């Protein structure tokens, strides 16, 4: 039989054509944890990212006393008969400062039976019993039951060929570097943690089942870590997507001090044998995502820090389907000084009905008082493919501190990512963030949030307008397929200086359309005279709407006023609201 050692396993790719979004490299995540990361730590993370054999020119990996060191082998039977291998095991030695130590390593054995022309991958282990340098030399096995015929196959690894000097390039046989992958440093003062994620939905790659998560769905799970009798100086947990993943405070561990950071969480103190860190997922982007979790544990004690650290890398694939989207458009309120109105547009892109419970407004770490207009906080059900229009009012300064929670940290991480995508030279007006909370029907276990980030708070100062605008329309209308609400537009020339020439435009949007004369002809009004027109409003879904979507464009002013022309008209938005509640 032929034995070949496998230095590392290749990463599996998603099936059925899915492609996961690119995640940050392990090395980059490690640099965020340790700004002064050591070369050995950097190479360890680089190996987990790329599995580049050149790393083993200088890197000797570190394990702990009593831990299993696994070597993956591929055995091939080239014969056309069954072959039985007895007591297959590794061989090697452990060296310390005094030399080679006898009985310092335990090599467990196993029996292997290969069929005709069969290849099989197995794992063999070595368990060091004391500190030193473990060198794995070969693999041995016996044939026949009598164990009188022993086979020994040494591991002969060539490092990469060196081509730095003329002598190295000219050598016919080649000059190779040392390959240190089977030389492992054994230390007693090193963490022995194991970690796993519990509570994640199972990823189905066949495409026949429902999606794992909906976009923005709040899903709770746990990061479970078990420690084997090693005092820890600290434990640092970070993630590749801090805007999708938030860590919370472990329950029942008052002896731990917790520091929440941008990329994760850092814990210090007395660690229990089993630690459960709550994890909250809220992925606000559809598609297949590879979420990475990097854990760094450092043992208490003096010595080389890189040899007292343990890195744990976890990666989970999560598929997300679209759900509720939220967009908002602010407009100043002229009926109440200092108040700002927000037209919130909600669209259900999921295949199931979603119930909108409330919309909240945040600024920094404060929550602003957001008041619903027209429907008094009534829950809105948005059917698949449908839209909903909601109107809210806000008075800046009416705020209270927001509760520090994983949800707030997710919002702050999304806000930070949104700001980083803004160009540096762009102005940064005062903004707020809106959060719409939804639930899937009557299922209280499926809730989520939709974000509208960096909505500006601006109240433009309008120049004095020589025209007055009045709108006449009902306050309530019942939704129907052929609903057309008549809106009477009355415009009066309030200037006594002379005639004013103008035209008006009714602005349509995705939620409201105008039937009739959306752009009028040029109208000339003498002082104190008015013009009246009727235009019809058509709505696609229930909601509360501000009908004042008219703009006046002045093309002729009295002499002595600001000059205006058809090529350069003066635009005005007349300051008032005319609200209409369209009920289902």
C-alpha positions in Angstrom: 0.0 0.0 0.0 1.0 3.6 -0.6 0.6 6.2 2.1 0.5 9.9 1.5 0.2 12.5 4.2 -2.3 15.3 3.5 -1.2 18.6 5.0 -4.7 20.2 4.9 -8.2 19.7 3.6 -9.6 21.8 0.9 -12.6 23.9 1.6 -15.9 22.6 0.2 -17.8 24.9 -2.2 -21.6 25.5 -2.1 -23.5 23.4 -4.6 -26.3 24.3 -7.1 -24.4 27.4 -8.3 -24.6 29.5 -5.1 -21.7 31.6 -4.3 -21.1 33.0 -0.9 -20.2 36.7 -0.4 -16.5 37.3 0.2 -15.6 37.6 3.9 -12.7 39.3 5.6 -9.5 37.1 5.8 -8.5 35.5 9.1 -5.3 37.5 9.1 -7.3 40.8 8.8 -9.6 39.7 11.7 -6.5 38.8 13.8 -4.9 42.2 13.2 -8.1 43.9 14.6 -7.7 41.8 17.7 -3.9 42.2 18.1 -2.5 45.4 16.5 1.0 44.0 17.2 0.4 40.5 16.0 3.4 38.3 16.0 4.9 36.6 12.9 3.9 33.1 14.2 0.3 34.2 14.8 0.2 35.8 11.4 1.4 32.7 9.7 -1.0 30.5 11.6 -4.0 32.6 10.4 -2.5 32.8 6.9 -2.3 29.0 6.8 -6.0 28.7 7.7 -6.9 31.2 4.9 -4.8 29.9 2.0 -3.2 26.6 3.0 0.0 27.7 1.5 2.8 25.1 2.1 5.5 27.8 2.1 4.4 28.8 5.5 6.0 25.7 6.9 9.4 26.9 5.9 9.5 28.6 9.3 6.2 27.8 11.1 6.1 25.1 13.8 2.6 24.8 15.1 1.9 24.5 18.8 -0.2 22.0 20.7 -0.7 21.2 24.4 0.4 18.3 26.6 -2.2 15.6 26.3 -3.9 16.8 23.2 -4.2 14.7 20.1 -2.2 15.6 17.0 -3.9 14.2 13.9 -2.3 13.3 10.6 -4.5 12.6 7.7 -3.3 9.8 5.4 -4.6 8.4 2.1 -4.0 4.7 1.7 -4.2 3.0 -1.7 -4.3 -0.8 -2.4 -2.8 -1.3 -5.9 -3.6 -5.0 -5.9 -6.7 -6.8 -7.1 -7.1 -8.7 -3.8 -8.2 -7.6 -0.3 -5.4 -6.3 1.9 -5.5 -6.3 5.7 -3.3 -3.9 7.7 -2.8 -4.5 11.4 -1.9 -2.0 14.1 -1.5 1.0 11.7 0.1 3.8 13.7 2.5 6.7 13.5 6.0 6.7 14.8 8.2 9.5 16.0 9.9 11.0 19.0 9.7 13.9 21.4 12.8 16.0 22.2 13.4 18.3 25.1 16.4 20.2 26.4 18.0 16.9 27.5 17.5 15.1 24.2 15.1 12.4 23.1 12.6 11.3 25.8 11.6 7.7 26.1 7.8 6.9 26.3 7.0 10.6 26.0 4.5 10.1 23.1 1.6 7.7 22.8 0.7 6.5 19.2 -2.7 4.8 19.2 -3.1 2.2 16.5 -6.0 0.9 14.3 -6.7 -1.9 11.9 -7.5 -1.1 8.3 -8.9 -3.4 5.6 -8.6 -2.2 2.0 -10.5 -3.8 -0.9 -9.1 -4.4 -4.3 -7.8 -1.2 -5.8 -9.5 0.8 -3.0 -8.3 4.1 -1.7 -9.3 5.4 1.7 -8.4 8.4 3.9 -7.8 7.8 7.6 -6.6 9.8 10.5 -3.8 8.7 12.9 -3.0 10.4 16.1 -0.1 11.1 18.4 -0.6 12.2 22.1 2.5 13.9 23.7 2.8 13.5 27.4 5.3 16.3 28.2 6.7 19.5 26.8 9.2 19.5 24.0 9.4 19.2 20.2 7.3 16.4 18.7 8.7 15.0 15.4 6.5 12.6 13.5 8.8 10.3 11.4 6.7 7.6 9.7 3.7 5.3 9.6 4.0 1.6 10.4 1.7 -1.4 10.0 1.8 -5.2 10.2 0.6 -7.8 7.8 -0.8 -11.2 8.6 -2.1 -12.0 12.1 1.2 -13.1 13.4 2.6 -9.5 13.3 6.0 -10.9 12.1 6.1 -8.7 9.0 6.3 -5.0 9.9 6.2 -2.3 7.2 7.5 1.2 7.8 6.9 4.1 5.4 8.8 7.3 6.4 7.4 10.7 5.7 9.7 12.4 3.3 8.5 16.0 2.7 10.4 18.3 0.5 9.8 22.0 1.1 9.5 24.4 -1.7 12.4 24.7 -4.1 14.6 27.8 -3.4 15.5 30.0 -6.2 16.9 33.1 -4.4 20.6 32.7 -5.3 22.5 31.7 -8.4 23.7 28.5 -6.7 20.2 27.4 -5.8 18.9 28.1 -9.3 21.9 26.2 -10.9 21.6 23.1 -8.8 20.5 20.1 -10.9 18.9 18.3 -8.0 17.5 21.5 -6.6 17.8 23.1 -3.2 14.7 22.8 -1.0 13.6 24.4 2.2 12.8 22.5 5.3 9.1 21.4 5.7 8.2 21.7 9.4 4.5 20.6 9.2 5.3 17.4 11.1 7.3 19.1 13.8 5.0 20.4 16.5 6.0 22.3 19.7 4.3 20.9 22.8 3.6 23.3 25.7 1.7 22.8 28.9 0.7 26.4 29.4 -1.6 26.7 26.4 -5.4 26.9 26.2 -7.4 23.9 25.2 -10.7 25.3 24.1 -13.4 23.8 21.9 -16.1 26.0 20.4 -19.2 25.5 18.3 -22.4 27.4 17.3 -25.7 26.1 18.5 -29.1 27.1 17.3 -28.2 28.0 13.7 -30.8 27.1 11.1 -29.7 24.2 8.9 -28.5 25.2 5.5 -30.3 23.3 2.7 -28.3 23.4 -0.5 -30.9 21.5 -2.7 -33.0 24.6 -3.2 -36.3 22.8 -2.5 -36.8 24.0 1.1 -37.7 27.4 2.5 -34.9 29.8 3.1 -32.9 29.8 6.3 -33.6 33.4 7.2 -35.5 36.4 5.9 -33.7 39.6 5.3 -33.5 41.5 8.6 -34.9 38.5 10.6 -33.7 38.5 14.2 -32.4 35.0 15.0 -30.9 34.0 18.4 -28.2 31.4 18.8 -25.3 30.6 21.1 -21.5 30.4 20.8 -20.6 27.5 23.2 -17.0 27.2 24.4 -15.6 24.5 26.7 -12.3 25.0 28.5 -10.1 22.1 29.8 -8.4 23.3 33.0 -6.4 26.2 31.7 -6.6 29.6 33.4 -7.2 32.3 30.7 -5.9 35.8 30.7 -8.6 36.9 28.2 -10.9 35.6 25.5 -11.5 37.7 22.4 -14.3 36.9 19.9 -14.7 38.8 16.7 -16.7 38.3 13.5 -16.2 39.2 9.8 -19.7 40.9 9.7 -20.3 43.0 12.8 -23.2 44.6 10.9 -24.9 41.1 10.8 -23.7 39.6 14.1 -23.9 41.0 17.6 -22.7 39.3 20.8 -24.5 39.8 24.1 -23.5 39.4 27.8 -23.4 35.7 29.0 -25.9 35.0 31.7 -24.8 33.9 35.2 -21.2 34.9 34.9 -20.8 37.9 37.1 -17.0 37.3 37.6 -16.4 38.1 33.9 -15.7 41.7 32.8 -17.0 42.3 29.3 -15.8 44.9 26.8 -18.0 45.3 23.7 -15.9 46.4 20.7 -16.7 47.3 17.1 -15.7 43.8 15.8 -16.8 41.7 18.7 -16.4 41.1 22.4 -13.5 40.7 24.9 -13.9 38.9 28.2 -11.6 38.8 31.2 -11.9 37.2 34.7 -12.6 33.7 36.0 -13.9 31.5 33.1 -16.2 28.5 33.8 -15.7 25.2 32.1 -18.5 25.9 29.8 -19.3 29.4 28.6 -22.3 30.3 26.4 -22.2 33.7 24.7 -25.6 34.8 23.2 -25.4 35.7 19.5 -28.0 37.7 17.6 -28.1 37.4 13.8 -29.8 40.1 11.7 -28.6 39.9 8.1 -29.9 42.9 6.1 -28.7 41.7 2.7 -30.1 38.9 0.6 -28.0 36.0 -0.8 -25.6 33.4 0.5 -23.3 34.7 3.2 -20.2 33.1 4.8 -20.1 34.4 8.3 -16.7 34.0 10.1 -16.0 33.9 13.8 -12.5 34.2 15.1 -11.7 33.3 18.8 -8.4 34.1 20.5 -7.7 32.7 24.0 -4.5 33.5 25.9 -3.3 31.5 28.9 -2.1 33.2 32.1 1.7 33.0 32.6 5.0 34.3 31.4 6.7 33.1 28.2 6.4 33.6 24.5 2.9 34.9 24.0 2.4 33.3 20.6 2.9 29.9 22.2 0.3 30.6 24.9 -2.4 31.5 22.5 -5.1 29.4 20.8 -6.8 30.5 17.6 -10.2 29.0 16.8 -11.8 29.7 13.4 -15.5 29.0 12.6 -17.3 29.6 9.3 -21.0 29.2 8.7 -23.0 29.6 5.5 -26.3 31.3 5.7 -28.8 31.9 2.9 -31.1 35.0 3.2 -34.2 35.7 1.1 -35.7 39.2 0.7 -38.3 40.5 3.1 -39.4 44.0 4.1 -37.7 47.1 2.7 -38.0 50.6 4.2 -37.4 53.9 2.7 -38.2 57.3 4.1 -38.5 60.9 2.8 -38.5 63.8 5.3 -40.4 67.0 4.8 -40.8 70.0 7.1 -44.0 70.6 8.9 -45.2 74.1 8.6 -48.4 73.6 10.6 -46.3 72.9 13.8 -43.0 74.8 14.1 -40.0 72.5 14.6 -41.8 69.3 13.6 -40.6 67.1 10.7 -42.8 64.6 8.8 -41.5 61.3 7.4 -43.2 59.5 4.6 -42.3 55.9 5.3 -42.6 53.6 2.3 -42.7 49.8 3.2 -42.6 47.1 0.5 -43.0 43.4 1.2 -40.6 41.4 -1.1 -41.1 38.1 0.8 -43.5 35.3 -0.2 -45.4 35.5 3.1 -47.5 38.3 4.7 -45.5 40.5 7.1 -47.1 42.5 10.0 -45.5 45.9 10.7 -45.6 46.4 14.4 -43.9 49.8 14.8 -41.3 52.2 13.4 -38.7 53.6 15.7 -36.3 56.5 15.2 -32.7 56.7 16.6 -30.0 59.3 16.7 -26.6 58.1 18.0 -27.3 56.3 21.2 -30.6 58.1 21.8 -34.1 57.1 20.8 -36.4 59.9 19.5 -40.1 60.1 20.1 -41.7 59.0 16.8 -45.4 59.7 16.5 -47.7 58.0 14.1 -50.1 60.2 12.1 -53.6 59.1 11.2 -53.6 55.4 12.3 -52.5 55.8 16.0 -50.0 52.9 16.0 -52.4 50.4 14.4 -50.5 47.3 13.1 -50.3 47.2 9.4 -50.3 43.8 7.4 -48.4 44.0 4.1 -49.2 41.2 1.7 -46.5 39.7 -0.6 -45.6 42.1 -3.3 -47.7 44.9 -1.8 -46.6 48.3 -0.4 -47.8 50.4 2.6 -47.5 54.1 3.1 -47.1 55.4 6.7 -46.7 58.9 8.0 -44.8 59.8 11.1 -43.9 63.1 12.8 -40.8 63.9 14.8 -39.8 66.9 16.9 -35.9 67.0 17.3 -34.8 67.2 20.9 -37.6 65.0 22.2 -35.4 62.0 23.0 -34.3 59.6 25.6 -31.3 57.2 26.0 -31.8 54.0 24.1 -31.4 50.7 25.9 -28.0 49.2 25.4 -28.6 45.9 23.7 -27.5 43.6 20.9 -30.1 45.2 18.6 -28.7 48.7 19.2 -25.2 47.5 18.5 -26.3 46.0 15.2 -27.9 49.3 14.3 -24.7 51.2 15.2 -22.6 48.8 13.1 -24.9 49.2 10.1 -24.8 53.0 10.5 -21.0 52.9 10.7 -20.8 50.8 7.5 -23.2 53.1 5.7 -21.1 56.1 6.7 -17.9 54.5 5.5 -19.4 54.1 2.1 -20.1 57.8 1.8 -17.5 59.9 0.0 -15.2 61.8 2.3 -15.8 65.1 0.6 -19.6 64.8 0.8 -21.3 67.0 3.3 -22.6 65.2 6.4 -25.9 66.8 7.5 -27.7 65.8 10.7 -29.3 62.4 10.2 -31.5 59.9 12.0 -31.9 56.1 11.5 -35.4 54.5 11.2 -36.1 50.9 12.2 -39.3 49.1 11.2 -40.1 46.1 13.3 -42.0 43.3 11.6 -43.4 39.8 12.4 -44.4 37.0 10.1 -48.1 36.6 10.6 -48.9 35.1 14.0 -45.4 33.5 14.4 -43.8 35.3 17.3 -40.6 33.3 16.7 -40.0 35.0 13.3 -39.5 38.7 13.8 -37.1 41.1 12.2 -36.2 44.7 11.4 -35.8 46.8 8.3 -33.5 49.8 8.3 -33.5 53.2 6.7 -30.1 54.7 7.5 -28.9 58.3 7.5 -32.2 59.9 6.7 -31.4 63.7 6.7 -33.0 66.1 9.1 -33.2 69.2 6.9 -35.7 72.0 6.9 -34.9 74.3 3.9 -35.5 78.0 4.3 -37.8 78.9 1.4 -37.6 82.4 -0.1 -40.8 84.5 0.1 -43.3 83.4 -2.5 -45.7 85.9 -4.1 -48.4 83.2 -4.4 -50.7 81.5 -2.0 -51.7 77.9 -2.5 -54.9 76.2 -1.1 -55.9 72.6 -1.5 -59.5 71.3 -1.0 -59.9 67.5 -0.5 -61.7 65.1 1.8 -59.9 64.0 5.0 -60.8 60.3 4.6 -61.3 58.0 1.6 -62.0 54.3 1.4 -59.7 52.2 -0.7 -61.1 50.8 -3.9 -59.7 49.7 -7.3 -61.1 52.7 -9.1 -60.6 55.2 -6.2 -59.9 58.7 -7.6 -59.9 61.5 -5.0 -60.6 65.0 -6.4 -58.2 67.7 -5.2 -59.1 71.3 -5.9 -56.0 73.5 -6.4 -56.5 77.2 -5.8 -53.6 79.6 -6.4 -53.9 83.4 -5.5 -51.5 86.2 -6.3 -50.8 87.8 -2.9 -48.4 90.4 -4.3 -49.7 94.0 -4.7 -46.8 95.1 -6.8 -48.1 93.7 -10.1 -48.9 90.6 -12.1 -47.2 87.3 -11.5 -46.7 84.6 -14.3 -46.2 81.0 -13.2 -47.0 77.4 -13.8 -47.6 74.6 -11.2 -46.4 70.9 -11.2 -47.9 68.0 -9.3 -45.2 65.6 -8.4 -46.0 61.9 -8.7 -44.3 59.0 -6.8 -44.5 55.3 -6.5 -47.4 55.5 -4.0 -49.5 58.3 -5.5 -50.3 59.3 -9.1 -52.1 62.3 -10.5 -54.8 62.1 -13.1 -55.3 65.3 -15.0 -53.2 68.4 -15.7 -49.9 67.5 -13.9 -48.1 70.5 -15.4 -50.2 73.5 -16.2 -49.7 76.1 -18.8 -48.2 79.5 -17.9 -50.7 81.5 -16.0 -50.7 85.2 -15.4 -52.5 86.5 -12.4 -53.1 90.2 -11.6 -52.9 91.2 -7.9 -55.5 89.6 -5.6 -56.8 87.3 -8.3 -56.9 83.5 -8.2 -56.8 80.5 -10.5 -58.6 77.2 -9.8 -58.0 73.7 -11.2 -59.2 70.2 -10.3 -56.8 67.2 -10.4 -57.5 63.7 -9.3 -55.2 61.6 -7.0 -54.9 57.8 -7.5 -53.5 55.6 -4.7 -52.1 52.1 -4.9 -52.4 51.1 -1.3 -53.9 52.3 2.0 -52.0 54.8 4.2 -51.7 58.4 5.3 -50.6 60.8 2.5 -49.7 64.4 2.4 -51.4 65.8 -0.7 -49.2 69.0 -0.8 -46.9 67.7 -3.5 -47.3 70.8 -5.7 -44.5 73.1 -6.7 -45.0 76.6 -8.2 -42.5 77.9 -10.8 -42.6 81.6 -11.2 -41.5 82.8 -14.6 -42.5 86.5 -14.4 -42.3 88.9 -11.4 -43.3 92.5 -11.0 -40.6 95.1 -11.7 -38.1 95.6 -8.9 -38.5 91.9 -7.7 -36.1 89.0 -8.2 -35.8 88.4 -12.0 -37.4 85.2 -13.3 -37.9 83.8 -16.8 -39.1 80.6 -18.5 -35.4 79.5 -18.9 -34.6 80.2 -15.2 -37.9 80.0 -13.2 -38.1 80.4 -9.4 -39.3 77.3 -7.7 -41.4 77.4 -4.5 -42.8 74.8 -2.2 -45.7 76.3 -0.3 -45.6 75.7 3.5 -48.5 73.6 4.7 -49.8 70.0 4.9 -53.0 68.5 3.6 -53.3 65.0 5.0 -55.6 62.3 3.5 -56.2 59.0 5.2 -56.9 56.2 2.7 -58.5 53.3 4.7 -58.7 49.7 3.6 
